[in-house]
Amino acid sequence: MTKFVSDPAHSEVGFQVKHMMVSKVKGYFESFIFEVDTDKLETFENAEVYAEIDVESISTKNADRDAHLKSEDFFNVEKNPKIIFKSSNVTKNGDTVTVEGNATINGITKEMSIDLQYNGKGTNPWGQEVHGFETEFTINREDFGLTWNQQLETGGVLVSKDVKAMLELQFSEQSK
């Protein structure tokens, strides 16, 4: 099998969450690795997928909010420094790759299914073949123990329970 790894300069791991029921706060993780072991990346034949996201690298462009997200109220990075995903089954239908597996967020592991859109392949200026994938999916943060919130005087809550994840991933074969 060949190991393909995400290119951090050409990949993004982002999210957005509704704030005060009226606007969206967007953020991203600056440090992550996605790996795919497969016989052929285009078909995901015999594929195994692994992802690791460094929670300490969270950024919402607001230092106070980032510190709160890293605290015990949310991710508790001292106890849970990584978000981990390991696949259990990978299937491909057309340009859609369905990756089923276990996600561990905030120390809680849950089964997930994520559909990736295959955007094709190309050759970069250094002669290396690259492959692109993207996806958007929603998770309920409360399923992973991220339950901190505040009721608003006008009704509703400060932070929605649904978090939209957005991945833009470019892979290339790991250098030997």
N, C-alpha and C positions, 0 to 999 in steps of 0.2 A: 504494500500500500504506500501511497505517497501522502505526505503531510503538506497541506496548504494552510497558510496563516494569513490573518488579516493585516493589511498595510495601514498602520495608524495614521499616516499622512493623507490617506485617501479613503478613510472610513470614519463614520460618526455613530455614536450611541447617544441618542437624545430622548427626551421625554417632555410631556406637558401635562399640566393638571389645572383644573378649573379653580380659581381663587375668588372667594366671596360670592360665588354663584354668577359673577358678571364678566370675569376676564380670565385669561389663561397665563400661567407662569410656565416658561420654558426653561429647560436646563439640559445639561449633557454631562457625560463622564469623560474626562480627558485621558484616562489610563485604562486600557482593556486589551484583551487578546481573544481572538476567535480562531479556532483550529478545526480543520476538517481532515480526517484521515480517510482516504477513499482510493479506489482503483482508478476512478475517472471523475473529476469534479463536475463536468458537464452533465453527467447522469447520476451522480451521487451513488454509484454502484458500491455496495458494501460499506457505506459511509458511517463514520462515527463523528459526532460534533461535540466540541467542548468550548465553553466560553467562560471567561473570568473577567469580572469588572471590579476595579478598585474603587470602593465606595468613597474613600478619602478624596478621590479626584472629582467629586461632584461639584458642578458649578452652575449657579443660576444668575450669575453676574451681581450677586448681592452677598457680601461676606457674612452679615448677620443671619440671613436665611440659610446659607450654606452651613454655618456652624450649628444652627438649630436642626437641620436635616441630619447632621453627623452625630447629634446628641442622642441620649437615651430615649427622648421623645419619639424618634424616628428610627434611623438605621443602627444606632449604637455602634459606631465603627470600632470602638475599642474591643468589643466582643465579636463583632461581625464585620470584619474589614472587606469581605469580598461578596459579590453576587456570583453564583456559580450555576452553570447550566451544563448538563450531560445528557446526550441523546440516548434514547432506548430504541427508537425506530425512525428510519428516514425513508420516505418514498417520493418519487417524482412523477408528476403528471403534466406533460407539456412543459411550460416554463415555470411551473409552480413546484417548489420543493417543500414538502410537509415534514417538519422535524418535531417528533414527539420526544419528551424526556422529562427530567426532573430539574426544576429551578429551586435554588436555595437562596432566599432573600431574608435578611434579618434573622438568620438561624432557623428558618422554617422552610421545609422542603415540600413542594407541591408539583403534581404532574401538570405539564403544559403542552400545548400543540401550537406550533408557529408555522405559518405559511410564508415562505420566502419567494420572492419573484426573481427569477434568473434574468439578468439584463444582458447576458452575452459575454463574449471574451474579446480581448484585443492584445496587442503587443505594445509594451511601453517603449520609450526611447532607448532603453538599454537592452532591448531584445528579449525581455522576459514576458511570458504570457500571463495576463491577468484576467480575472473573472469578477463580475459585479453582481451583487444581490442587494435587494432592499425589501423592507417590510414595515408595516405598522400594525400594532395590535394593542389591545387594552387589557390591563390587569386590574383587579380589585386589590388595592394596597392593604386593605384590612385582612385579606386572606393570609398575608405574610406578617401579621402583627403590627403593622404600621397604622395604628388606630388614633393617634393624637389628633385632636380637632377642637374647635370652639364653635359654640352656637352663636349665631348672629342675632342681634336685637330685631332685625327685620325678618327673621326666619331664615332657614337654611343653615349652612355651615361654612366655615372659613376655607376649608380645603376639601375638594371632592374626593370620594373614595376611588373613583376610576382614574387611572393613570395611563395615558397613551404613550407607548414606547415606539420609537422610530429608529430603525437601523439602516444605515447605508454602509455596505461592506464590500471592500475590494480584496480579493485573495490572490496570492501567487504561491508557487511552490516554494517550500522552505529551502533555503540555501543549505547545501551539504557541507 
